[in-house]
Amino acid sequence: MGNADTKLHFRKAVIQLTTKTQPVEATDDAFWDQFWADTCTNVQDVFALVPAAEIRAVREESPSNLATLCYKAVERLVQGADSGCRSDKERQVLLNCTRLLTRILPYIFEDADWRGFFWSTVPGAGRSGRLDEDADEAEARPLAESLLLAIADLLFCPEFTAQSHKKSPDSLEDIRSIDSCEYIWEAGVGFAHSPPLNYVHDLNRTELLKLLLTCLSEAMYLPPSSEKRNLNPWVAFFCSSENRHALPLFTSLLNVVCAYDPVGYGIPYNHLLFSDHREQLVEQAVQILIVALEHEGGSAASAALQALDSSAVDEQEPAGPNNLFVNYLSRIHREEDLNFILKGLVRLMNNPLVQTYLPHSAKKIQFHQELLILFWKFCDFNKKFLFFVLKSSDVLDVLVPILFSLNDARADQSRVGLMHIGVFILLLLSGERNFGVRLNKPYALRVPMDVPVFTGTHADLLVLIFHKIITCGNQRLQPLFDCLLTIIVNISPYLKSLSMLAANKLLHLLEAFSTPWFLFSSPQNHHLVFFLLEVFNNIIQYQFDGNCNLVYAIIRKRSVFHQLANLPSDAPSVQSALQRKKKSGISRSNSTETESTDGSRPAGPAEPGTLKASLEATPVFSCVPLGLDKITEKSQVSVDGTMVTVSHPDSPQTPAGSSAEAAARDTESNSERGREVVHTASEVARRRLSSVSSSAAWSANTDWVLSWKAKLPLQTIMRLLQVLVPQVEKICIDKGLTDESEILKFLQHGTLVGLLPVPHPILIRKYQANAGTAMWFRTYMWGVIYLRNVDPPIWYDTDIRLFEIQRI
């Protein structure tokens, strides 16, 4: 009954605010205290009792009252941070102010005229952070800064959000003088002591982090822009040296996420019997981390390079505010810290794959997309972490959950963003040799994925999943085809033994992509054939001995290569091929391969009843305004081992026959390792002209076909067929063989030493950060956060401009 009364009083206060036409004085504490002093509402009640229409009405009709409400709420938070919120009543007031500001802030951000309100100076707001009526006007602090500092202080308030350290019950802890590094929430990086779990502290931290996330969300109300000067002022200030709690807060958030174990002791159905307040805190913590780790001052790699080279810090002027969260992350280097972070992220990323005998008995987390973004930022900002991941066997424990997510999301159009972030991470990892080598480990897990049962390696699993994405995914994934094949190209020189199933899948892709109508239907489609031919060349030249399955598959499908070599280029043939274009798409081309055994399903629409964030700025990479040649930086290893930039050729594919300019040649054959030619590239943002409207302005002609047909790297494969096909046919005739196992045994013991062309250099295409992909990441990140925060729905029904909301 009492709770109903407090709701009624609160609702009356809201109605009074919306109906008052005259400004209410800020000194009228009796009126303003109605909103937080005498109420005991939870955050869901606040969202229900303060409707969006009434907030907008006050904003338009009584702007001074809305401004005073925000000011008074921030004032109470600052006062609470000053006093240390000793009593339960004070803590309740702080929580009420936190919830009210969480509700109101999005409506401040959506109006361009109000967006600067929190950054205007308020009379009596001193630089010390306290709201002091005697403060000098010149020393006034913007309301936003006062709010952010108050939140930071309250996140380390003893007995409110942190474990008290006082020696006796009578002693007091001054929140302004305590060292918050001693109050870090969880053991891990830089902190060895694990405080006892306190669910009240976790709930209070979650409420404050929800308000902090709302403060940082102003970016959602600005149109997408890749300009570096568009810094988020809330993030810039909160992560600056003005925030004395930046280090302990970063450490607390990181440790809480990486130490979280959703399964615990593994007691079945424990998540249904007990509330897990730590999970809510972990979700908010990972979202704060990915938002705060925003480095606009330069390329993503510059922060990590500064951390590795201390002299560079002195030489380079910082471009834009120095984000301490990025700074601290880039400087983590101790082996035990890197191991703690990797183990924690791997445990959470593999949680959706946990299988038990009892259905739904193990807890499954829902924030796997935020984890992928966080993992990406760790690899991007801290190169020591990236190399630590690659040198450990845990890299495969990162690969499998990503492949699981890609396979699970491929047919759902509302999860295209998840597909992109997963492929982005694999592209980043594939740029390093260790990743390709690690993939040779046998795959023994039995994760619930609809792929054929096979005996092979993790590389086989990757090929099977990529094949399924290309052939059974939805149409919006077509811009990813280049990137998927680039990953396979990067790892191909190190694959010691592909299974027969994976080899057949690669040949099926070549068969599909090399059909004349597909090659002639877009100016970019022939690049896919170049990529696949490079895969085959790499394996034949560098890993021939163990790949008899692939060699056998190439021999069986030799007609595909002969047709490609004899591809017609005259105008009548080109037009004839285009007229025979199949309506069903590339994956349903003239292939005799049966797909029904894979358990595949066609792409379906987004699931009903969900909100779908369509990332309007760059929903798929075909919308990135930069072409491949504009965002590609190529470099190669010179004789002395240094990296030198080279000119960019017209085609992203460098055929084996045109690689004479390379300064180093990799002569690695099975075990011998030479030097590599490294091509640094962000090949994920190419515009693929797949729609009818965009293809209408371009049509294939003889000159265009001849320009790339002459560069097809078929020499190695044709030489292999020339040598092996007669031998295989002779064995079959002489011995009357009908069993392929005997042929495989012959190929396994065969050799092509001295018969193949000179080995070409290994070309590695590495991800290169650029403004277009940085903008995509920001848009995707906020889209995920928008969809994940539905209880309460913080940003629902507000004027989001960063992306488009489609309600289904």
Rosetta blueprint (number, residue, H / E / L):
1 M L
2 G H
3 N H
4 A H
5 D H
6 T H
7 K H
8 L H
9 H H
10 F H
11 R H
12 K H
13 A H
14 V H
15 I H
16 Q H
17 L H
18 T H
19 T H
20 K L
21 T L
22 Q L
23 P L
24 V L
25 E L
26 A L
27 T L
28 D L
29 D H
30 A H
31 F H
32 W H
33 D H
34 Q H
35 F H
36 W L
37 A L
38 D L
39 T L
40 C L
41 T L
42 N L
43 V H
44 Q H
45 D H
46 V H
47 F H
48 A H
49 L H
50 V L
51 P L
52 A H
53 A H
54 E H
55 I H
56 R H
57 A H
58 V H
59 R H
60 E H
61 E H
62 S L
63 P H
64 S H
65 N H
66 L H
67 A H
68 T H
69 L H
70 C H
71 Y H
72 K H
73 A H
74 V H
75 E H
76 R H
77 L H
78 V H
79 Q H
80 G H
81 A H
82 D H
83 S H
84 G L
85 C L
86 R L
87 S L
88 D H
89 K H
90 E H
91 R H
92 Q H
93 V H
94 L H
95 L H
96 N H
97 C H
98 T H
99 R H
100 L H
101 L H
102 T H
103 R H
104 I H
105 L H
106 P H
107 Y H
108 I H
109 F H
110 E L
111 D L
112 A L
113 D L
114 W L
115 R L
116 G L
117 F H
118 F H
119 W H
120 S L
121 T E
122 V L
123 P L
124 G L
125 A E
126 G L
127 R L
128 S L
129 G L
130 R L
131 L E
132 D L
133 E L
134 D L
135 A L
136 D L
137 E H
138 A H
139 E H
140 A L
141 R L
142 P E
143 L H
144 A H
145 E H
146 S H
147 L H
148 L H
149 L H
150 A H
151 I H
152 A H
153 D H
154 L H
155 L L
156 F L
157 C L
158 P E
159 E L
160 F L
161 T L
162 A E
163 Q L
164 S L
165 H L
166 K L
167 K L
168 S L
169 P L
170 D L
171 S L
172 L L
173 E L
174 D L
175 I L
176 R L
177 S L
178 I L
179 D L
180 S H
181 C H
182 E H
183 Y H
184 I L
185 W L
186 E L
187 A L
188 G E
189 V L
190 G L
191 F E
192 A L
193 H L
194 S L
195 P L
196 P L
197 L L
198 N L
199 Y H
200 V H
201 H H
202 D H
203 L H
204 N H
205 R H
206 T H
207 E H
208 L H
209 L H
210 K H
211 L H
212 L H
213 L H
214 T H
215 C H
216 L H
217 S H
218 E H
219 A H
220 M H
221 Y H
222 L L
223 P L
224 P L
225 S L
226 S L
227 E L
228 K L
229 R L
230 N L
231 L L
232 N L
233 P H
234 W H
235 V H
236 A H
237 F H
238 F H
239 C L
240 S L
241 S L
242 E L
243 N L
244 R L
245 H L
246 A H
247 L H
248 P H
249 L H
250 F H
251 T H
252 S H
253 L H
254 L H
255 N H
256 V H
257 V H
258 C H
259 A H
260 Y L
261 D L
262 P L
263 V L
264 G L
265 Y L
266 G L
267 I L
268 P L
269 Y L
270 N H
271 H H
272 L H
273 L H
274 F L
275 S L
276 D L
277 H H
278 R H
279 E H
280 Q H
281 L H
282 V H
283 E H
284 Q H
285 A H
286 V H
287 Q H
288 I H
289 L H
290 I H
291 V H
292 A H
293 L L
294 E L
295 H L
296 E L
297 G L
298 G L
299 S L
300 A H
301 A H
302 S H
303 A H
304 A H
305 L H
306 Q H
307 A H
308 L H
309 D L
310 S H
311 S H
312 A H
313 V H
314 D H
315 E H
316 Q L
317 E L
318 P L
319 A L
320 G L
321 P L
322 N L
323 N L
324 L H
325 F H
326 V H
327 N H
328 Y H
329 L H
330 S H
331 R L
332 I L
333 H L
334 R L
335 E H
336 E H
337 D H
338 L H
339 N H
340 F H
341 I H
342 L H
343 K H
344 G H
345 L H
346 V H
347 R H
348 L H
349 M H
350 N L
351 N H
352 P H
353 L H
354 V L
355 Q L
356 T L
357 Y L
358 L L
359 P L
360 H L
361 S L
362 A L
363 K L
364 K L
365 I L
366 Q L
367 F L
368 H H
369 Q H
370 E H
371 L H
372 L H
373 I H
374 L H
375 F H
376 W H
377 K H
378 F H
379 C H
380 D H
381 F H
382 N L
383 K H
384 K H
385 F H
386 L H
387 F H
388 F H
389 V H
390 L H
391 K H
392 S L
393 S L
394 D L
395 V H
396 L H
397 D H
398 V H
399 L H
400 V H
401 P H
402 I H
403 L H
404 F H
405 S H
406 L H
407 N H
408 D H
409 A H
410 R L
411 A L
412 D E
413 Q H
414 S H
415 R H
416 V H
417 G H
418 L H
419 M H
420 H H
421 I H
422 G H
423 V H
424 F H
425 I H
426 L H
427 L H
428 L H
429 L H
430 S H
431 G L
432 E L
433 R H
434 N H
435 F H
436 G H
437 V H
438 R H
439 L L
440 N L
441 K L
442 P E
443 Y L
444 A L
445 L L
446 R L
447 V L
448 P L
449 M L
450 D L
451 V L
452 P L
453 V L
454 F L
455 T L
456 G L
457 T E
458 H H
459 A H
460 D H
461 L H
462 L H
463 V H
464 L H
465 I H
466 F H
467 H H
468 K H
469 I H
470 I H
471 T H
472 C H
473 G L
474 N L
475 Q H
476 R H
477 L H
478 Q H
479 P H
480 L H
481 F H
482 D H
483 C H
484 L H
485 L H
486 T H
487 I H
488 I H
489 V H
490 N H
491 I H
492 S H
493 P H
494 Y H
495 L L
496 K L
497 S L
498 L L
499 S L
500 M H
501 L H
502 A H
503 A H
504 N H
505 K H
506 L H
507 L H
508 H H
509 L H
510 L H
511 E H
512 A H
513 F H
514 S L
515 T L
516 P H
517 W H
518 F H
519 L H
520 F H
521 S L
522 S L
523 P L
524 Q L
525 N L
526 H H
527 H H
528 L H
529 V H
530 F H
531 F H
532 L H
533 L H
534 E H
535 V H
536 F H
537 N H
538 N H
539 I H
540 I H
541 Q H
542 Y H
543 Q L
544 F L
545 D L
546 G L
547 N L
548 C H
549 N H
550 L H
551 V H
552 Y H
553 A H
554 I H
555 I H
556 R H
557 K L
558 R H
559 S H
560 V H
561 F H
562 H H
563 Q H
564 L H
565 A H
566 N L
567 L L
568 P L
569 S L
570 D L
571 A H
572 P H
573 S H
574 V H
575 Q H
576 S H
577 A H
578 L H
579 Q H
580 R L
581 K L
582 K L
583 K L
584 S L
585 G L
586 I H
587 S H
588 R H
589 S L
590 N L
591 S L
592 T L
593 E L
594 T L
595 E L
596 S H
597 T H
598 D H
599 G L
600 S L
601 R L
602 P L
603 A L
604 G E
605 P L
606 A L
607 E L
608 P L
609 G L
610 T L
611 L E
612 K E
613 A E
614 S E
615 L L
616 E L
617 A L
618 T L
619 P L
620 V L
621 F H
622 S H
623 C H
624 V L
625 P L
626 L L
627 G L
628 L H
629 D H
630 K H
631 I L
632 T L
633 E L
634 K L
635 S E
636 Q E
637 V E
638 S L
639 V L
640 D L
641 G L
642 T L
643 M E
644 V E
645 T E
646 V L
647 S L
648 H L
649 P L
650 D L
651 S L
652 P L
653 Q L
654 T L
655 P L
656 A H
657 G H
658 S H
659 S L
660 A L
661 E L
662 A L
663 A L
664 A L
665 R L
666 D L
667 T L
668 E L
669 S L
670 N L
671 S L
672 E L
673 R L
674 G L
675 R L
676 E L
677 V E
678 V E
679 H E
680 T E
681 A L
682 S L
683 E L
684 V L
685 A L
686 R L
687 R L
688 R L
689 L L
690 S L
691 S L
692 V H
693 S H
694 S H
695 S H
696 A L
697 A L
698 W L
699 S L
700 A L
701 N L
702 T H
703 D H
704 W H
705 V H
706 L H
707 S H
708 W H
709 K H
710 A L
711 K L
712 L L
713 P L
714 L L
715 Q H
716 T H
717 I H
718 M H
719 R H
720 L H
721 L H
722 Q H
723 V H
724 L H
725 V H
726 P H
727 Q H
728 V H
729 E H
730 K H
731 I H
732 C H
733 I H
734 D H
735 K H
736 G L
737 L L
738 T L
739 D L
740 E H
741 S H
742 E H
743 I H
744 L H
745 K H
746 F H
747 L H
748 Q H
749 H L
750 G L
751 T L
752 L L
753 V L
754 G L
755 L L
756 L L
757 P L
758 V L
759 P L
760 H L
761 P L
762 I L
763 L E
764 I E
765 R E
766 K E
767 Y L
768 Q L
769 A L
770 N L
771 A H
772 G H
773 T H
774 A H
775 M H
776 W H
777 F H
778 R H
779 T H
780 Y H
781 M H
782 W H
783 G H
784 V H
785 I H
786 Y H
787 L H
788 R H
789 N L
790 V E
791 D L
792 P L
793 P E
794 I L
795 W L
796 Y L
797 D L
798 T L
799 D L
800 I L
801 R L
802 L L
803 F L
804 E E
805 I E
806 Q E
807 R E
808 I L
